[in-house]
């Protein structure tokens, strides 16, 4: 599936290695092994890892893993201070620049497709200025009809925008509608791109679907065994509202519903598994295996060595 021969001319742009793939495919361990071998540092492009106190439910790399290789954009905000895509993009560029300044190789790693694309494709957000009154009205409407129904309204106005905004992401759905209603133009038509500042090597990790689903189920069980229920109890005890966008993430929403007596633990776990599997399928819409710009690897025991060899050749280093 992977191809090692690369036709590459010297580029004035600085290198950036991107490791992407669906939830539970094994990005963390592969990225750690390759970055260790190549004097690399990891910039997280997983939007769930930004928030302090949300560790178990996000499968956040532990302190031991972060000691092996420097990590960036993990534990950088509190759950009630959600980052926008624009904030992430700016901070990611800053982290990558710092890594280059140290003479190290940056690895952008994650499964949040729009966050990866925003960095490597030079996305520029719509120039429409925020409208606080309209946003408040849309947020009130979302509370009345539900996030999924608001997302359906967006799909009627701008199918292209709705296709790339998760229906659970009420904040981004509201922003898209705000831009449309303020400007009279589709949100998807207003996203602009600049030339990428990086020379990018895209590496995709994949597994057979049945194997991936089994790993999803095992991960959820491991989360429960590691104390996920206590983690969510602790977040709620600190006063974080279940209505926060961060706590609407898969797992946190279902565990919160269980703790509030709205469903049984078995029902919560079953829903977590079902929604995570659906999310895995959605992730495939951002980066397809037919995309020839991505070097795809079926993950196995040899993958880290194969990826290391690919990156070395891409950099012009001896094998």
KAJOPE-V978119 format. One record per residue. N is the residue number from 1. PSI is psi in whole degrees, -180 to 180 (999 if undefined). NEAR is the number of other ideal C-beta (glycine too) atoms within 10 Angstrom. D_CENTER is the distance of its C-alpha to the mean C-alpha in whole Angstrom. Layout:
N/PSI/NEAR/D_CENTER ; N/PSI/NEAR/D_CENTER
//
This chain:
1/-34/9/24 ; 2/158/15/23 ; 3/128/9/26 ; 4/-27/12/27 ; 5/123/7/29 ; 6/127/11/28 ; 7/108/4/30 ; 8/130/12/29 ; 9/152/4/31 ; 10/138/6/30 ; 11/139/10/28 ; 12/-14/5/28 ; 13/152/11/24 ; 14/148/14/23 ; 15/146/16/21 ; 16/121/23/17 ; 17/128/26/16 ; 18/126/23/12 ; 19/117/28/12 ; 20/167/25/9 ; 21/170/26/10 ; 22/166/27/9 ; 23/136/20/9 ; 24/9/23/12 ; 25/-24/24/13 ; 26/25/20/14 ; 27/-42/24/12 ; 28/-51/21/13 ; 29/-40/13/16 ; 30/-45/23/17 ; 31/-41/27/15 ; 32/-48/21/17 ; 33/-43/17/20 ; 34/-43/28/20 ; 35/-37/25/19 ; 36/-41/13/22 ; 37/-20/15/24 ; 38/22/18/24 ; 39/48/11/24 ; 40/167/21/20 ; 41/148/19/17 ; 42/130/30/14 ; 43/119/26/11 ; 44/132/27/8 ; 45/30/27/5 ; 46/112/21/3 ; 47/-17/23/5 ; 48/-15/20/7 ; 49/-3/21/8 ; 50/-24/24/10 ; 51/130/26/13 ; 52/141/13/16 ; 53/-9/16/18 ; 54/79/23/15 ; 55/-56/19/15 ; 56/-45/19/16 ; 57/-12/24/14 ; 58/0/21/11 ; 59/43/19/12 ; 60/137/22/12 ; 61/135/23/14 ; 62/176/10/18 ; 63/-35/7/20 ; 64/-42/7/22 ; 65/-40/15/19 ; 66/-20/16/18 ; 67/-26/10/22 ; 68/-41/13/22 ; 69/135/20/19 ; 70/136/16/19 ; 71/149/24/15 ; 72/151/20/14 ; 73/36/23/12 ; 74/135/18/12 ; 75/52/16/14 ; 76/-2/17/15 ; 77/166/15/15 ; 78/157/16/17 ; 79/-26/20/16 ; 80/11/15/18 ; 81/70/13/17 ; 82/142/16/14 ; 83/140/19/12 ; 84/166/12/12 ; 85/-38/17/11 ; 86/-42/12/14 ; 87/-46/14/14 ; 88/-46/21/11 ; 89/-45/18/12 ; 90/-46/13/15 ; 91/-34/17/15 ; 92/-45/24/13 ; 93/-40/16/16 ; 94/-44/13/18 ; 95/-42/21/16 ; 96/-40/22/17 ; 97/-40/12/20 ; 98/-40/15/21 ; 99/-46/21/20 ; 100/-39/16/22 ; 101/-28/8/25 ; 102/0/11/26 ; 103/20/7/26 ; 104/170/16/23 ; 105/121/19/20 ; 106/139/25/17 ; 107/117/30/14 ; 108/118/26/11 ; 109/128/29/9 ; 110/171/25/5 ; 111/6/24/4 ; 112/98/21/2 ; 113/-44/19/6 ; 114/-28/18/7 ; 115/-41/23/6 ; 116/-49/23/7 ; 117/-41/19/10 ; 118/-37/22/11 ; 119/-47/25/12 ; 120/-18/19/14 ; 121/5/14/15 ; 122/41/16/17 ; 123/142/17/16 ; 124/129/14/18 ; 125/158/15/18 ; 126/145/20/21 ; 127/-3/9/24 ; 128/126/17/25 ; 129/149/9/26 ; 130/143/10/24 ; 131/99/15/27 ; 132/-40/8/27 ; 133/-43/7/30 ; 134/-41/15/28 ; 135/-43/16/25 ; 136/-42/11/27 ; 137/-41/15/28 ; 138/-39/21/25 ; 139/-38/15/24 ; 140/-42/10/27 ; 141/-42/15/27 ; 142/-40/20/24 ; 143/-31/12/25 ; 144/-42/9/28 ; 145/-13/12/27 ; 146/149/13/23 ; 147/-38/19/20 ; 148/-39/12/20 ; 149/-37/12/24 ; 150/-39/22/22 ; 151/-37/22/20 ; 152/-38/14/23 ; 153/-42/16/25 ; 154/-42/21/22 ; 155/-31/16/22 ; 156/-36/8/26 ; 157/-36/14/26 ; 158/82/21/23 ; 159/-36/11/22 ; 160/-40/13/19 ; 161/-43/24/17 ; 162/-32/20/17 ; 163/-26/12/16 ; 164/6/17/13 ; 165/122/22/12 ; 166/133/20/12 ; 167/-17/17/15 ; 168/-12/17/14 ; 169/82/19/13 ; 170/-37/22/16 ; 171/-45/18/16 ; 172/-32/20/14 ; 173/-44/26/17 ; 174/-44/22/19 ; 175/-41/22/19 ; 176/-44/26/19 ; 177/-38/24/22 ; 178/-45/22/23 ; 179/-44/26/23 ; 180/-48/21/25 ; 181/-28/15/28 ; 182/-37/15/28 ; 183/-21/16/29 ; 184/13/8/30 ; 185/153/13/27 ; 186/141/17/24 ; 187/-42/26/21 ; 188/-24/18/20 ; 189/-12/13/23 ; 190/-8/18/22 ; 191/126/17/19 ; 192/161/11/21 ; 193/149/11/20 ; 194/159/9/21 ; 195/137/8/22 ; 196/137/13/19 ; 197/0/15/21 ; 198/153/21/19 ; 199/108/16/21 ; 200/135/18/18 ; 201/116/22/18 ; 202/123/18/15 ; 203/121/26/15 ; 204/138/22/14 ; 205/138/21/14 ; 206/163/21/16 ; 207/160/19/18 ; 208/143/10/21 ; 209/-43/13/20 ; 210/-40/8/22 ; 211/-40/14/21 ; 212/-44/20/17 ; 213/-39/16/18 ; 214/-38/13/21 ; 215/-36/18/18 ; 216/-48/21/16 ; 217/-42/16/19 ; 218/-38/11/20 ; 219/-43/17/17 ; 220/-40/22/18 ; 221/-40/13/22 ; 222/-37/12/21 ; 223/-45/21/19 ; 224/-43/18/22 ; 225/-28/9/24 ; 226/-4/14/23 ; 227/33/13/23 ; 228/-39/21/20 ; 229/-45/16/23 ; 230/-36/10/24 ; 231/-46/20/21 ; 232/-40/25/21 ; 233/-42/14/24 ; 234/-41/12/24 ; 235/-43/24/21 ; 236/-37/17/24 ; 237/-27/8/27 ; 238/-4/11/25 ; 239/6/7/26 ; 240/128/21/22 ; 241/138/12/22 ; 242/-17/16/21 ; 243/-8/10/20 ; 244/143/18/18 ; 245/-37/18/14 ; 246/-38/24/13 ; 247/5/22/15 ; 248/0/17/15 ; 249/151/22/12 ; 250/133/21/13 ; 251/-57/27/15 ; 252/-41/25/16 ; 253/-44/18/18 ; 254/-40/25/20 ; 255/-37/26/21 ; 256/-43/21/22 ; 257/-40/16/24 ; 258/-46/20/26 ; 259/-25/16/27 ; 260/6/10/28 ; 261/18/7/30 ; 262/-15/11/28 ; 263/162/16/28 ; 264/166/11/29 ; 265/-40/13/27 ; 266/-40/9/27 ; 267/-40/13/26 ; 268/-45/21/23 ; 269/-43/21/22 ; 270/-40/14/23 ; 271/-37/17/20 ; 272/-44/25/18 ; 273/-44/18/18 ; 274/-45/13/19 ; 275/-34/16/16 ; 276/-39/19/13 ; 277/-41/18/15 ; 278/-39/11/15 ; 279/-38/17/11 ; 280/-43/20/12 ; 281/-38/10/14 ; 282/-36/15/12 ; 283/-31/17/9 ; 284/-18/14/12 ; 285/-23/10/13 ; 286/-37/17/11 ; 287/105/21/12 ; 288/149/10/16 ; 289/-15/11/18 ; 290/-10/6/21 ; 291/111/11/19 ; 292/-8/8/22 ; 293/-11/9/20 ; 294/133/19/17 ; 295/106/19/19 ; 296/142/19/18 ; 297/130/24/19 ; 298/123/15/20 ; 299/128/21/19 ; 300/-170/10/23 ; 301/-22/6/25 ; 302/-5/10/25 ; 303/-43/19/22 ; 304/-41/20/21 ; 305/-39/12/25 ; 306/-42/18/24 ; 307/-41/25/21 ; 308/-44/18/23 ; 309/-41/16/26 ; 310/-47/21/24 ; 311/-40/23/22 ; 312/-45/16/26 ; 313/-41/16/28 ; 314/-37/17/25 ; 315/-9/14/26 ; 316/24/9/30 ; 317/154/10/30 ; 318/148/5/33 ; 319/999/7/31
//
